[in-house]
Amino acid sequence: MLAGMRAPGILVNAVYTHHEEVLRAAQHLYSDLEVRPADVMARLAELAAPHADDVPRTDALAAKATAALASVDVDAVVKVLPDASVASLYVADADVLTRADLQRASEIASGPWAATLRAAGARVDQVRSRTGEVVTRAQVCLNWASPVVQHLAAIADGEVAARAIRLLYVQALLDGRRPLTERDRALMTQSLDDLITLSVGLTTPGDPA
């Protein structure tokens, strides 16, 4: 989930199997090694912003991307990542991931258990709201250093831009190794269908012939 970010020391994507256990064990082998969780939202905020001259375009792109991804409850931001080959980045902190896990479990479960999980998720949101804790959403970061993203900002056709944004979201989500929710799978299926349709030269309903 942190691919494309740079930070002092070594940044490890610990979603891979056994990485967290290995990192904890490494502290016992190397006395000067410090291992601590990364604050991914803070790292995202620290990334360079686009040049002031580009802000009108990047703000419009972020709004367009957030609207295109409304079905999966993510916010889009535009930043400048060190690696121009990374077009998009999925970022979510521990609270967001916990809430997403509850959502995904409720979609898989059935009967009373599904209702219980949905109620638990709603209860978590209520408690956070009452205590004043900000309920953040996952974010997809579009990399303004990427030629793909800059070209995307120039696309006038809203539907074409939305299709490309959804594909970039799916790419970022898969790169982050996150399990997909039902809504993520639906969006991915739609995006792949669009890609196949465009690749074979077909038009979709509403497109000009």
N, C-alpha and C positions, 0 to 999 in steps of 0.2 A: 504493500500500500504506500510505501515511501520511495518507490523507484523514481529516480530523477531528482530527488532531494539530496543535498549535501549537508553534512553537519560535522562538528569536531569529533574526532574519533571514528569509530566504525559503526555504521547504521545497519542493523540486521533486521530483515523481514522475518519475524519469528512465527509467521503463520505456518511455516513448513513443519512437517512432523518432527517432533523431538527437539526442535531448535531451542525452545524455551528451557527444556530440561538440561540441554547441553550448556547453555549460557549460565545457568545457575551453578552447574557443577564446575564450570571453568573458574569461577571465583575462588574455589577451594584449591585449585592447582596453581593459580597465579595471584599472589598476595596483593600485587599492585593493580589488579584489574577491577574496575568498577563497572557494574552492569546495572542499568536503570531503564525503566520504560521511557519511551520517547513520547513527548506531548505532540501528537501529530497535528492538532489544530494550531498550536503555537508555531510549529515548523511551517505550516502553510502560510500563516500570517506573516512570517519573516521573509518569505520569498519576495524577490524583487517585483515591484509593480511595473506595468507597461509604462513607456515614456508618456509624458503628459500630452503630447500631440496625438497619441493613439487612444487616449482614454474615452473619447466619445464612441469610437468603434468598439473598444473592448467592453464598455458598459452595455452597449446595445447587444453585443454578442452574449454576454453573461445573462441578460434578461431573456433573450431568445432561447438560450440553452436551458435555463430554469423552467421556462414554459414548456419546452419540448419534453422535459423529463418530469413533468408534474405527476405522472402516474406512479413514479417510484420514489416520490418524496425526497428528492435531493436538491441542493442548491448548487448553482454553477458559479465559479469564479474564474477570472482570467489572471494568470500570473506569468512571470518569466522564469522558467526552470533552467538549470544549468545545462541540461542535455536536450538539444533541439530535436533529437530523434524520438523523444517521448511526447506524443501529442496530447495525451490526457492522463489524468492521475485520479484514482479514487481514494478519498481520505475520510476516515471515520475514527473517532476516539472510542474508548472502552464503553462509555455510556451508550453511544449510538449503536455499537455492535451488540451490546446486551439487549437493547430494545429490538434490534433487528432479529436477534435469535429468538426472542419471544414471539415476534410476529411470524417468523418462519415455522416455529413449532406449532403455533395455533393453526396454520394453514395445513400442516401435515396431519395433525390430530383430528379426531372426530368426536361427535357427541359431547357429553358433559366435560371431557378433558379439554376440548377445543375452546369451549365457553370459559372454562377456568383460566386458561392461558390468556385469552383476550381480556378477561377481567383483570388479570395480574398486570398486563401491559398498561391498561387504562389507569390502574391504581398507581403504578410507578409514575406515569405522567402527571397525575393529580398531585401526588406528594411533592414532586419537583416543582410544580407550579406554585403550590402554597408556600414552599420554603424559599421561593425566589430564585431557584436554580434554573439557569437558562437551559431549555431543552433544545440542544443543537441537532441538526440533521446532518447526514452524510453530505459530503461535497465532492463534486467532480471538478477538478482543476484543469482548465484548458491552457496549454502552454503557448504563450504568445511568441516564443522563440521558434515554434514549429511553423514551417511554411504552410502545412496543411491547415492549421488553425487560422493563420492570417488570410489564406484564401477563402476559408469558410466564412469569415467575417464579411467578405465582399460579395457573397452570394445573395442575389436579390430575391430569388424564389424561396419563399418561406418554407414550403413543404420539402424541397430538396435540402435546405439547411437543416431542418428538423430531422430528416432521415440520417444525415451525416452525424449530427450531434448524438443521436441515439446509438449509432454504431460506435462512436468514440467512447460513450459511456459503457457499453458492453465490453469493449476492449479493455478499458481501465479496470472494470470490475473483475474480469477474468485474470488480468495481470496481478490483481491483488489477492487472488486465490480465495475469494470470499464465496461461501455457499450462496446459491441464488434463492431469493424468495420467489413466491408464485408470480408476483408482479414483475420481478426481474426476468423470469423465464418468458413471460408473455411479451415483454418488450424485446427481448433477444430474438424470439421467434418472429416477431413483426419486422425487426430490423434485418434479419437474415432473409426473410421473404422479399422485402424490398430490394435487397442487394441482388438476389437471384433474378427477380423480375427485371431490374435495370440491366443486369449483365446479359440477359438473353434478348434484350430489345423490346420487351413488352411494355405496355402502359398499364397503370393502375387506375381504378375508378377516380374520376376527377382530374386526371392528367390530360393534357392536350394530346390528341392523336398524332 
